[in-house]
């Protein structure tokens, strides 16, 4: 197979070992004139050409995982990035080989951890954001489309209540920046909206917390990056555990 027909795991390993993996760009050249690429483009070069994760066929990698791969590469701290990339490279071959049942379980686990990260930022909860998040987790874990839809509606209601408060002026907190961004990448269809809504709800309710006092400051930036690091590490752990040998 050519790289246009398969994920090129060896190419990814080479780019990492040679220091040619980049973040924040799809592809480029380094000072020595060598080709460089982001995590997904190193693994599947056509994504670098089109500059879109949608170029990766669903038969090779589920769309939510392709989007999440880009987010993992571009998010978190520079100090943690090399370790994150190494862990990803070691497990991704096994992840994409999961059967549909175990891939669905992994997708659910990723969505749930996003919502739980958002919940960890809730302080003042007069809008019922915690309950909305809990319902979202319950719905996602059930896999029931009707429950997911209902949870989505409840989460949006809490989000709009929070948005209508004075706290909304402060809502670009670490929770929304990190959790909502990851929710967009990690989920699809109705579950996508539910996870995103819960993340937004939690972030908005957190707007009156200490996070706002540090907004636009180094402390705010650090909180944002720390939330991203936590989620990436939890996601990679989920990948590894999903691929661990299973007892009959």
C-alpha positions in Angstrom: 0.0 0.0 0.0 1.1 3.6 -0.5 0.8 6.2 2.2 -2.4 7.4 0.5 -4.0 4.0 1.2 -2.8 3.4 4.7 -1.5 5.0 7.9 2.2 5.2 7.8 3.3 4.2 11.3 7.0 3.9 10.3 7.0 7.4 8.8 5.6 8.8 12.1 8.3 7.0 14.1 10.9 8.4 11.8 9.6 12.0 12.0 9.6 11.8 15.8 13.1 10.2 16.1 14.6 12.8 13.7 13.0 15.8 15.3 10.8 16.5 12.3 7.4 16.5 14.1 5.9 20.0 14.5 2.8 21.5 16.1 0.7 24.5 15.0 1.3 23.8 11.3 0.4 21.0 8.9 3.8 20.7 7.2 6.8 22.8 6.6 10.6 22.5 6.2 13.2 22.9 8.9 16.5 24.9 8.7 18.2 21.9 7.0 15.5 21.8 4.3 14.0 18.6 5.7 10.3 18.0 5.4 8.4 18.4 8.7 4.8 17.6 9.5 2.3 17.6 12.3 1.3 14.4 14.1 -1.6 13.5 11.7 0.2 14.6 8.6 3.3 12.5 9.5 0.9 9.6 10.0 -1.2 10.2 6.9 0.6 12.7 4.4 -2.5 13.6 2.4 -3.8 15.5 5.5 -0.7 17.7 5.2 -1.4 18.4 1.6 -5.1 19.3 2.1 -4.4 20.8 5.5 -7.5 19.1 6.9 -8.1 16.0 9.1 -11.1 15.3 6.9 -8.6 14.0 4.3 -8.0 10.9 6.4 -10.5 8.2 5.4 -12.9 7.0 8.1 -11.9 3.4 7.2 -8.4 4.2 8.4 -9.2 6.3 11.4 -12.6 7.5 12.8 -13.2 11.2 12.1 -13.4 12.0 15.8 -10.0 10.4 16.4 -8.4 12.2 13.4 -9.6 15.5 14.9 -8.5 14.6 18.3 -5.0 13.7 17.0 -4.6 17.3 15.7 -5.8 18.6 19.1 -3.4 16.4 21.0 -0.5 17.6 18.9 -1.3 21.3 19.2 -2.5 21.5 22.8 -0.8 21.3 26.2 2.5 22.5 27.4 5.8 22.3 25.4 7.4 20.4 28.3 4.8 17.6 28.2 4.5 17.5 24.4 7.4 15.1 23.6 6.1 12.6 26.1 2.5 12.9 24.8 3.7 12.3 21.2 5.8 9.3 22.1 2.9 7.7 24.0 0.6 8.4 21.1 3.0 6.9 18.5 3.4 3.8 20.6 -0.3 3.1 20.9 -2.0 4.5 17.8 -1.5 1.3 15.6 -3.4 -0.7 18.2 -6.0 2.0 18.7 -7.0 2.0 15.0 -7.1 -1.8 15.0 -9.8 -1.9 17.6 -13.1 -3.5 16.5 -16.2 -1.4 16.4 -17.4 -2.4 19.8 -14.2 -1.4 21.6 -13.7 1.7 19.5 -17.2 2.9 20.5 -16.3 2.3 24.2 -13.2 4.3 23.8 -15.0 7.1 22.1 -17.5 7.2 25.0 -14.7 7.2 27.6 -13.0 10.1 25.8 -16.2 12.1 25.8 -16.9 11.4 29.4 -13.5 12.5 30.6 -13.9 15.8 28.7 -17.1 16.5 30.6 -15.6 15.5 33.9 -12.7 17.9 33.3 -15.2 20.7 32.7 -17.1 19.7 35.9 -13.8 20.1 37.9 -13.9 23.8 37.2 -17.4 24.4 38.5 -17.5 26.7 41.6 -20.7 28.8 41.9 -23.4 26.5 40.4 -26.6 28.4 40.7 -27.5 27.5 37.1 -27.5 23.7 37.6 -24.4 23.0 35.6 -23.2 20.1 37.7 -26.6 18.3 37.3 -26.5 19.0 33.5 -23.0 17.5 33.3 -23.9 14.5 35.3 -26.9 13.8 33.0 -24.6 14.2 30.0 -22.2 11.6 31.4 -25.1 9.3 32.2 -26.5 9.7 28.7 -23.1 9.2 27.0 -22.4 6.0 29.0 -25.9 4.7 28.2 -25.4 5.1 24.4 -29.2 5.9 24.2 -29.8 8.6 21.6 -32.9 9.8 23.3 -31.1 10.3 26.6 -28.2 12.0 24.8 -30.7 14.4 23.2 -32.4 15.2 26.5 -29.0 15.7 28.2 -28.0 18.1 25.4 -31.1 20.2 25.9 -30.5 20.3 29.7 -26.9 21.3 29.1 -27.9 24.1 26.7 -30.4 25.3 29.2 -27.8 25.5 31.9 -25.4 27.2 29.5 -27.8 29.9 28.5 -28.7 30.5 32.2 -25.0 31.0 33.0 -24.6 33.1 29.9 -27.3 35.5 31.0 -25.5 36.2 34.2 -22.9 38.8 34.9 -20.4 36.0 35.1 -20.6 35.5 31.3 -18.4 38.5 30.8 -15.6 36.3 32.3 -16.5 33.0 30.6 -13.3 32.5 28.6 -11.8 30.4 31.4 -9.4 27.5 31.3 -12.4 25.2 31.4 -14.0 26.5 28.3 -10.8 27.0 26.4 -9.6 23.5 27.1 -12.7 21.4 27.6 -14.9 22.8 24.9 -12.0 22.7 22.4 -11.4 19.0 23.2 -15.2 18.3 23.1 -15.4 19.6 19.5 -12.5 17.3 18.5 -13.4 14.2 20.5 -17.1 13.7 19.8 -19.5 13.5 16.9 -23.3 13.8 16.2 -25.5 14.3 19.2 -22.9 13.3 21.7 -20.7 16.1 20.3 -23.2 18.7 21.2 -23.9 17.2 24.6 -20.2 17.2 25.6 -19.6 20.6 24.2 -22.7 22.0 25.9 -21.6 20.6 29.3 -18.1 21.9 28.9 -19.5 25.3 28.1 -21.9 25.2 31.0 -19.2 24.3 33.4 -16.9 27.0 32.1 -19.5 29.6 32.3 -20.3 28.8 35.9 -16.6 28.8 36.7 -16.3 32.3 35.4 -16.9 33.8 38.8 -14.1 31.8 40.3 -10.4 32.6 40.8 -9.9 31.7 37.1 -11.4 35.1 36.1 -9.1 37.0 38.4 -6.2 35.5 36.4 -7.7 36.0 33.0 -5.4 37.3 30.3 -2.5 36.7 32.7 0.3 34.1 32.9 -1.7 32.3 35.6 -4.7 32.0 33.3 -2.5 30.7 30.5 -1.0 28.1 32.9 -4.4 27.0 34.1 -5.5 26.5 30.5 -2.4 24.5 29.5 -2.6 22.4 32.7 -6.2 21.5 31.9 -5.1 20.5 28.4 -2.2 18.4 29.8 -4.5 16.6 32.1 -7.0 15.7 29.4 -4.3 14.6 26.9 -2.7 12.4 29.5 -6.1 10.9 30.5 -6.9 10.4 26.8 -3.6 8.6 26.2 -4.2 6.4 29.2 -7.6 5.5 27.8 -6.0 4.6 24.5 -3.5 2.4 26.3 -6.0 0.7 28.5 -8.4 0.1 25.5 -5.6 -1.8 23.7 -4.3 -3.8 26.7 -4.6 -7.5 26.5 -8.1 -8.7 27.5 -8.8 -11.8 29.5 -11.3 -14.2 27.8 
